[in-house]
Amino acid sequence: MNPKKIAILITVVGLIALAGLVLSVSNVFAQPERPLAEMALQKSELPEGTSVLSNGPTGLDDLSQPINSSTIAALGGHEFLEAYKIDTVGKEFQIGHYLYRYQSTHQAEEQAQAITEYALHGEKSQSLRPVLMPDTSPAVDKKVTGQNIQVTDPETGGVYYWFVGVEGRTLTLLVVGGPSNDSTRVAFESLKDRIQLR
């Protein structure tokens, strides 16, 4: 082999080794996504007197959570990779926190937009009178961003506050329902702030 070919071969082998080193170092320093169970509201964060009805991993066949086999087509159609929920009931409030991890950030954002649109303009929007609410949270370093929606139950007169947010590939839905007074809104804002700052 002539010296020129040897030099080219050494350069190519060196570049391949350098590329491998860069990839392995970037994998070491890449932060893994947090488990959904860690991102979910914890029992200790819930209002006093709240009982957990169910919590843990969930799937499309679980009709007690918002994105399920009967709603997925109307809510954007993206299937999640994994999901987690916590459903509670208390003296004043019903609280649900649902987390869904998607293939990409783009899918999570599309799903959040589809849910927001459905809540505001879907088949039940006339009777539920949904209102898009401004974010009044004083927090500046939010990790989860999204939309707030208020709906009114025409049968009971109670209200439901929804937060539809995204952090990376994870969609989070917070639902707080209760009497149509300030205590329900305050509970919603407090729980939403916890979620957004995690």
Disulfide bonds with the S-S distance in Angstrom:
none
